[in-house]
């Protein structure tokens, strides 16, 4: 008789256990969905706030690349004397100053983009140094002329980096 009572008790508890298991499963799913929804909303809000900052960083880096393009740099920075080494140092110092002014933008752009911008800056400095080392370069004005002549046939180093920035920004939309 005791076994019959135990079986009867188990049979009466079985629906309660099934309902409890189903309730646990649904509550667990609900909590996971709510957690995912909260995480999505938080990420969406963060992205909404970060997007203008990222876009501004790309704009500033595009401006930097435009400013260090040799044709624009030579137009903006005039020689203070006829000494070509002084002018080379002035041009390089100007590029470095522009770069240091925009150094904090690297946290908003991709690593690949930052490396391309860095390579463009270094290539521009190399172009200036290489042009200064040529025998035909004897004055600051001649250095300007040689640098511009070097770029007649090819795109400035900042051009490729600028194209990369435009491509990366277009992917943000």
matplotlib code that plots the C-alpha trace (Angstrom):
import matplotlib.pyplot as plt

x = [0.0, 2.8, 4.1, 0.7, 0.6, 4.2, 3.2, 0.0, 2.0, 4.6, 1.8, 0.2, 3.5, 4.5, 2.3, 3.7, 7.3, 6.6, 5.0, 8.0, 10.5, 8.7, 8.4, 12.1, 13.0, 10.8, 12.1, 15.6, 15.0, 13.3, 16.2, 18.7, 16.6, 16.3, 20.0, 20.8, 18.3, 19.9, 23.4, 22.2, 20.6, 23.7, 25.9, 23.6, 23.7, 27.5, 27.8, 25.5, 27.8, 31.1, 30.1, 30.5, 33.8, 35.1, 33.9, 35.5, 38.8, 38.7, 38.0, 41.0, 43.2, 42.0, 42.9, 46.3, 47.0, 45.9, 48.1, 51.2, 50.7, 53.9, 52.2, 50.1, 52.9, 55.3, 52.6, 51.9, 55.4, 57.8, 61.6, 63.0, 66.4, 68.1, 69.6, 68.2, 68.9, 67.0, 64.0, 64.1, 64.1, 61.3, 59.1, 59.8, 59.1, 55.8, 54.8, 55.8, 53.9, 50.8, 51.1, 51.6, 48.5, 46.5, 48.1, 45.1, 43.0, 44.5, 42.1, 39.2, 40.6, 41.4, 45.0, 45.3, 44.3, 46.6, 49.5, 48.8, 48.6, 51.9, 53.5, 52.3, 53.8, 57.1, 57.1, 56.6, 59.5, 61.6, 60.7, 61.8, 65.1, 65.8, 65.1, 67.4, 70.3, 70.3, 73.2, 71.1, 69.4, 71.5, 69.0, 65.7, 63.8, 65.5, 64.4, 60.8, 61.2, 62.8, 60.1, 57.3, 59.1, 59.4, 55.6, 54.8, 54.8, 53.2, 50.7, 51.9, 52.3, 49.3, 47.1, 46.9, 46.3, 43.5, 41.9, 42.0, 40.4, 37.6, 37.0, 37.0, 34.5, 32.2, 32.1, 30.9, 27.5]
y = [0.0, 2.4, 1.9, 2.7, 5.9, 6.8, 6.2, 8.2, 11.0, 10.9, 10.9, 13.9, 15.8, 14.9, 17.7, 20.2, 19.2, 19.4, 22.9, 23.9, 22.7, 24.5, 27.7, 27.5, 27.1, 30.0, 32.3, 31.4, 32.2, 35.4, 36.5, 35.7, 37.7, 40.7, 40.6, 40.5, 43.3, 45.5, 44.8, 45.7, 48.9, 49.8, 49.1, 51.1, 54.1, 53.9, 53.7, 56.7, 58.7, 57.4, 57.7, 61.5, 61.3, 58.6, 60.6, 63.7, 61.8, 60.7, 64.2, 65.5, 62.8, 63.7, 67.3, 66.3, 64.4, 67.3, 69.7, 67.5, 66.9, 68.4, 70.8, 72.3, 72.2, 74.1, 76.7, 77.2, 77.0, 79.5, 79.4, 81.8, 81.9, 80.4, 77.6, 74.3, 72.5, 75.1, 74.8, 71.0, 71.1, 73.7, 71.5, 68.3, 70.2, 71.4, 67.9, 66.6, 69.4, 68.6, 64.9, 65.5, 67.7, 64.8, 62.0, 61.4, 60.6, 57.1, 55.8, 56.5, 55.1, 51.5, 50.2, 49.6, 53.2, 54.6, 52.6, 53.9, 57.5, 57.0, 55.5, 58.5, 60.9, 59.1, 58.8, 62.6, 63.2, 60.8, 62.6, 65.9, 64.5, 62.7, 65.8, 67.8, 65.3, 65.7, 67.6, 70.0, 71.2, 74.1, 76.6, 76.5, 77.7, 75.0, 72.4, 73.5, 73.1, 69.7, 68.4, 69.6, 68.2, 64.8, 64.7, 65.7, 62.0, 60.4, 60.8, 62.3, 59.8, 61.2, 60.5, 56.8, 57.3, 59.8, 57.3, 54.6, 57.0, 57.7, 54.0, 53.2, 56.1, 54.9, 51.4, 53.1, 53.9]
z = [0.0, 0.7, -2.9, -4.3, -2.3, -3.4, -7.1, -6.7, -5.1, -7.9, -10.6, -8.9, -8.8, -12.4, -13.9, -11.5, -12.3, -16.1, -15.6, -13.5, -16.1, -18.9, -16.9, -16.1, -19.8, -20.9, -18.1, -19.0, -22.7, -21.8, -19.6, -22.4, -24.9, -22.6, -21.9, -25.6, -26.3, -23.6, -24.9, -28.5, -27.3, -25.3, -28.3, -30.6, -28.2, -27.9, -31.7, -32.1, -29.9, -31.4, -35.0, -35.2, -33.4, -35.9, -38.8, -37.5, -37.0, -40.7, -41.7, -39.7, -41.2, -44.7, -44.0, -42.7, -45.8, -48.0, -46.0, -46.3, -50.1, -51.4, -53.8, -51.0, -48.5, -50.7, -51.5, -47.8, -46.3, -47.9, -47.5, -44.9, -46.6, -49.7, -47.6, -48.9, -45.6, -43.6, -46.0, -45.8, -42.0, -42.1, -44.4, -42.3, -39.0, -40.5, -41.4, -38.0, -36.3, -38.3, -37.5, -33.8, -33.8, -35.1, -33.2, -31.0, -34.0, -34.2, -31.6, -33.9, -37.2, -38.0, -37.5, -41.3, -42.0, -39.4, -40.8, -44.3, -43.1, -41.3, -44.4, -46.5, -44.0, -44.0, -47.8, -48.1, -45.7, -47.7, -51.0, -49.5, -48.2, -51.4, -53.5, -51.2, -51.7, -55.5, -57.0, -59.0, -55.7, -54.5, -53.1, -51.3, -54.4, -56.4, -53.8, -54.3, -58.0, -57.8, -55.4, -57.7, -60.8, -59.0, -58.6, -62.2, -63.3, -60.2, -57.5, -54.2, -51.3, -49.5, -52.5, -52.0, -48.2, -49.0, -51.4, -48.6, -46.1, -48.6, -49.2, -45.4, -44.7, -47.5, -45.8, -42.6, -44.1]

ax = plt.figure().add_subplot(projection="3d")
ax.plot(x, y, z, "-o")
ax.set_aspect("equal")
plt.show()
